Amino acid sequence: MTPTLALFLGFILALALMAARSRFAGFLSQRPEHFRGKGPVLDLRRHLSGPILCEGVIYGPLGRVTSRFVADMHATWDGSTGTMTEDFRYDSGSVQHRVWTLRVGNDGVVHATAPDVEGEGTGRLEGPALRLDYRIRLPEDAGGHVLNVTDWMYLMENGTIMNRSQFRKFGIKVAELVATMRPVAA
């Protein structure tokens, strides 16, 4: 075997191992059914309702914090259709506003749309967890790129929702978000 062929085969093997890790042992390997019967049941109509305070950090591709934010959210429901407004304030001083439309089926399937989401996001509720996948277009001042997003939300015993999201471009993780969402006391 020539050194060039050995290097090429080593490169291919490394890519295959990285893909296998991601599929079978990483963040993207989680499935909603893994959470069936484990803990309190996440009901978006109940747990994402009214005023909500969200606090979080965004990590860049190297794992360093690139931004911190606080968001005021408010969700209302009409049957199985909800509207959730989000007003983000970032540590840079910038602000962002988003309005989600959420539809929850009796089977736990969730559909989500927002002006900066391309097409429709789809997800599934199971036990205390929600997985939601969608494509988001970043603002022009952030490059205007379209990223694939996987959101995982986990209901905690005290009613707080922990959110972990990964943002990918061409299958490569370019950012990660970790946030809490807590109901605002009346």
C-alpha positions in Angstrom: 0.0 0.0 0.0 1.4 3.4 -1.0 1.6 6.2 1.6 -0.9 8.3 -0.4 -3.5 5.4 -0.5 -3.0 4.8 3.3 -3.6 8.5 4.0 -6.7 8.5 1.8 -8.1 5.4 3.5 -7.3 6.8 6.9 -9.2 10.0 6.0 -12.2 8.0 4.8 -12.1 5.8 7.9 -12.0 9.0 10.2 -15.0 10.5 8.3 -16.9 7.2 8.7 -16.2 7.0 12.4 -17.3 10.6 12.9 -20.6 10.0 11.0 -21.2 6.8 13.0 -20.6 8.6 16.3 -23.0 11.4 15.3 -25.7 8.9 14.3 -25.4 6.4 17.1 -23.9 8.2 20.1 -24.1 12.0 19.7 -26.7 14.7 20.1 -28.5 13.8 16.8 -28.8 10.2 17.9 -31.5 11.0 20.5 -35.0 10.0 19.5 -38.3 11.1 21.2 -39.2 7.5 22.0 -36.1 7.4 24.3 -38.1 9.6 26.7 -41.4 7.7 26.7 -42.6 7.3 30.3 -39.6 9.1 31.8 -40.6 12.0 34.0 -43.4 14.6 33.7 -45.2 15.0 30.4 -44.4 18.1 28.4 -47.7 19.7 27.2 -46.8 22.7 25.1 -50.3 24.2 25.6 -49.7 24.2 29.4 -45.9 24.6 29.8 -45.4 27.2 27.0 -48.3 29.4 27.9 -48.4 33.0 29.1 -45.3 35.1 29.9 -42.0 33.2 29.8 -38.5 34.3 30.7 -35.7 32.8 28.6 -32.0 33.1 29.4 -29.3 31.5 27.3 -25.9 31.3 25.7 -24.7 30.6 22.2 -21.5 28.6 21.6 -19.6 29.0 18.3 -18.1 26.1 16.3 -15.1 25.8 18.7 -17.2 25.5 21.8 -16.6 29.0 23.1 -19.4 31.3 24.2 -20.0 33.8 21.4 -23.2 35.4 22.7 -25.5 35.6 25.7 -29.1 36.6 25.6 -32.3 37.2 27.6 -35.7 36.9 26.0 -39.2 37.8 26.9 -41.6 35.3 25.4 -45.4 35.1 25.5 -47.5 32.2 24.2 -51.2 31.9 23.7 -53.2 28.9 22.5 -56.5 28.5 20.7 -57.1 24.8 20.9 -54.1 23.0 19.3 -52.7 26.1 17.6 -50.4 28.5 19.5 -48.7 31.8 18.8 -45.4 32.5 20.7 -43.7 35.8 20.4 -40.0 36.1 21.3 -38.1 39.3 22.0 -34.4 38.7 22.4 -31.9 41.1 23.9 -28.2 40.0 23.2 -25.2 41.1 25.1 -24.0 42.9 22.0 -26.9 45.3 22.3 -28.8 43.9 19.3 -32.4 42.8 19.5 -34.4 40.2 17.6 -38.1 39.6 17.4 -39.7 36.3 16.2 -43.3 35.0 16.1 -43.8 31.3 16.0 -47.0 29.5 15.0 -47.2 26.1 16.6 -49.7 23.3 15.9 -49.8 20.2 18.2 -51.5 17.1 17.0 -53.1 14.5 19.3 -50.4 12.1 18.3 -47.6 14.4 19.7 -46.5 15.7 16.2 -45.6 19.4 16.3 -45.5 21.7 13.3 -43.9 25.1 13.6 -43.5 28.1 11.4 -41.9 31.6 11.7 -41.0 34.3 9.2 -37.2 33.3 9.3 -37.9 29.5 9.1 -37.8 28.1 5.7 -40.8 25.8 5.1 -42.2 24.2 8.2 -40.5 22.8 11.2 -41.6 19.4 12.4 -41.2 17.7 15.7 -42.5 15.2 18.2 -43.4 15.3 21.8 -42.8 12.2 24.0 -42.8 12.2 27.8 -40.9 15.2 29.1 -39.2 16.0 25.7 -39.7 17.7 22.4 -37.5 17.3 19.4 -38.0 20.0 16.7 -36.2 20.1 13.4 -36.2 23.1 11.0 -34.2 25.4 8.7 -33.6 28.9 9.8 -32.3 31.9 7.8 -29.9 34.1 9.7 -30.3 37.9 9.5 -28.2 39.5 6.8 -25.9 41.1 9.3 -25.1 37.5 10.5 -24.4 36.3 6.9 -27.9 35.4 5.8 -27.0 31.7 5.8 -29.6 29.0 6.1 -28.8 26.5 8.9 -30.4 23.2 9.8 -31.5 23.3 13.4 -32.3 20.5 15.9 -34.0 21.7 19.1 -34.4 19.5 22.1 -36.6 20.8 24.9 -36.8 19.0 28.2 -39.4 19.7 30.9 -37.9 19.8 34.4 -39.8 18.8 37.6 -40.2 22.5 38.6 -41.8 23.5 35.2 -38.6 25.0 33.7 -37.9 23.9 30.2 -34.2 23.3 29.3 -33.5 23.9 25.6 -30.4 22.7 23.7 -30.2 23.4 20.0 -27.5 22.6 17.4 -27.1 24.6 14.2 -25.5 22.9 11.2 -24.4 23.9 7.8 -23.5 21.0 5.3 -23.8 18.6 8.3 -21.1 20.4 10.3 -22.0 22.0 13.7 -21.5 25.7 13.5 -23.2 26.8 16.7 -25.0 25.5 19.8 -27.5 27.2 22.1 -28.4 26.3 25.7 -31.3 28.1 27.3 -33.8 27.9 30.1 -37.5 28.9 29.7 -39.3 29.6 32.9 -42.9 30.8 33.4 -43.0 34.3 34.8 -44.8 34.3 38.2 -48.1 36.3 38.1 
